């Protein structure tokens, strides 16, 4: 997990150095009242393939719990399902671009009223991309902020 975070941080630093300052909005963390910066994502291609065919979805258009999960990812948790959140997503459905076996990681988006983890997830890529699935990997949208 640390390697994933450090590569993501290095990517963000390189992005800012090349493209200039990135703006962010400070909002309260879902688990505390401390501000959490939400980093914008504007990606047309990840390290493994083209993302142009994916629908874009603003984070604000997704269920509120997706924003909570997004913020937890930004702050490295704590996650509601620590044994499942942050684990490698294997892309068995082959809907996301084909990448190295440890490129993607998955996180639970809580489904209110569900007695299980439910079907909603955010998948992150080592290139900084975030995907949302509300149907347990049958379809994905690229999250924009």
C-alpha positions as CSV (number, residue, x, y, z in Angstrom):
1,X,0.0,0.0,0.0
2,X,2.8,2.4,0.8
3,X,4.4,1.8,-2.6
4,X,1.1,2.6,-4.2
5,X,0.8,5.9,-2.2
6,X,4.4,6.9,-2.9
7,X,4.1,6.3,-6.6
8,X,0.8,8.3,-6.6
9,X,2.5,11.2,-4.7
10,X,5.4,11.1,-7.2
11,X,3.0,11.3,-10.0
12,X,1.2,14.3,-8.5
13,X,4.4,16.1,-7.9
14,X,5.5,15.5,-11.5
15,X,2.1,16.5,-12.8
16,X,2.2,19.8,-10.9
17,X,5.8,20.5,-11.9
18,X,4.8,20.0,-15.6
19,X,1.3,21.5,-15.8
20,X,1.5,24.1,-13.0
21,X,-0.5,24.4,-9.8
22,X,-3.5,22.2,-9.2
23,X,-6.4,23.6,-7.4
24,X,-8.2,21.7,-4.7
25,X,-11.2,22.2,-2.5
26,X,-10.9,21.7,1.2
27,X,-13.8,19.8,2.7
28,X,-14.3,18.1,6.1
29,X,-13.2,14.5,6.4
30,X,-16.0,11.9,6.7
31,X,-14.4,10.7,9.9
32,X,-13.2,14.0,11.4
33,X,-13.8,17.7,11.0
34,X,-10.3,18.3,9.6
35,X,-10.2,19.7,6.1
36,X,-9.3,17.2,3.3
37,X,-8.1,18.3,-0.1
38,X,-9.8,16.7,-3.0
39,X,-7.4,16.5,-5.9
40,X,-8.9,17.0,-9.3
41,X,-8.4,14.2,-11.8
42,X,-8.2,15.0,-15.5
43,X,-6.9,11.9,-17.3
44,X,-7.4,10.9,-20.9
45,X,-5.0,8.0,-20.9
46,X,-3.6,5.9,-18.2
47,X,-0.2,4.2,-18.3
48,X,-1.8,1.1,-19.9
49,X,-4.4,2.4,-22.3
50,X,-6.9,4.9,-23.6
51,X,-9.7,6.1,-21.3
52,X,-11.5,8.0,-24.0
53,X,-14.3,5.4,-24.3
54,X,-15.2,5.7,-20.6
55,X,-18.1,7.8,-19.4
56,X,-17.0,10.6,-17.0
57,X,-18.8,11.2,-13.8
58,X,-18.3,14.1,-11.5
59,X,-17.7,12.9,-7.9
60,X,-20.6,15.1,-6.8
61,X,-22.9,13.2,-9.1
62,X,-22.2,9.9,-7.5
63,X,-23.7,8.6,-4.3
64,X,-22.6,10.6,-1.2
65,X,-20.8,7.5,0.1
66,X,-18.5,7.6,-3.0
67,X,-17.3,11.0,-1.9
68,X,-16.7,9.5,1.6
69,X,-14.7,6.7,0.1
70,X,-12.8,9.1,-2.2
71,X,-11.8,11.2,0.8
72,X,-10.7,8.1,2.8
73,X,-8.5,7.1,-0.2
74,X,-6.9,10.6,-0.2
75,X,-6.1,10.3,3.5
76,X,-5.2,6.6,3.5
77,X,-8.1,5.5,5.6
78,X,-9.2,4.2,8.0
79,X,-11.4,2.1,5.8
80,X,-14.6,0.3,6.7
81,X,-13.4,-3.0,5.4
82,X,-9.7,-3.0,6.2
83,X,-9.2,-6.6,4.9
84,X,-10.8,-5.7,1.5
85,X,-10.1,-2.0,1.0
86,X,-6.9,-1.2,-0.8
87,X,-6.3,-4.7,-2.1
88,X,-5.2,-5.3,-5.6
89,X,-8.1,-5.3,-8.1
90,X,-7.3,-8.0,-10.7
91,X,-9.5,-6.6,-13.6
92,X,-10.8,-10.1,-14.4
93,X,-13.6,-8.6,-16.3
94,X,-11.1,-6.9,-18.6
95,X,-13.2,-3.7,-18.8
96,X,-10.4,-1.4,-17.5
97,X,-7.3,-1.1,-19.7
98,X,-4.9,-4.0,-19.3
99,X,-2.2,-3.1,-16.9
100,X,0.3,-4.7,-14.6
101,X,-1.2,-7.1,-12.1
102,X,-0.8,-4.7,-9.2
103,X,-1.8,-1.5,-11.0
104,X,-5.4,-1.2,-9.8
105,X,-6.7,-1.2,-6.2
106,X,-10.3,-1.4,-4.9
107,X,-12.2,0.3,-2.2
108,X,-15.7,-0.3,-0.8
109,X,-18.3,2.4,-1.3
110,X,-20.8,1.8,1.5
111,X,-24.3,0.9,0.5
112,X,-26.8,2.1,3.2
113,X,-29.0,-0.7,4.4
114,X,-26.9,-3.5,3.0
115,X,-25.7,-6.2,5.3
116,X,-22.7,-6.9,3.0
117,X,-20.1,-4.7,1.3
118,X,-22.7,-4.2,-1.5
119,X,-21.8,-3.8,-5.2
120,X,-20.3,-0.3,-5.2
121,X,-16.6,0.3,-5.4
122,X,-13.9,2.8,-6.4
123,X,-11.0,1.4,-8.3
124,X,-7.8,3.4,-8.3
125,X,-4.9,3.2,-10.8
126,X,-1.3,3.8,-10.1
127,X,-1.4,6.6,-12.7
128,X,-3.9,8.6,-10.5
129,X,-7.1,7.6,-12.2
130,X,-10.2,6.7,-10.2
131,X,-13.1,4.6,-11.5
132,X,-16.5,4.1,-10.0
133,X,-18.7,1.0,-10.4
134,X,-22.1,0.7,-8.9
135,X,-22.8,-2.7,-10.3
136,X,-19.9,-4.8,-9.0
137,X,-17.5,-4.4,-12.0
138,X,-20.0,-4.8,-14.8
139,X,-19.4,-1.1,-15.8
140,X,-17.1,1.7,-14.8
141,X,-17.0,5.5,-15.0
142,X,-13.9,7.7,-14.7
143,X,-14.4,9.9,-11.7
144,X,-13.7,13.6,-12.2
145,X,-13.6,16.2,-9.4
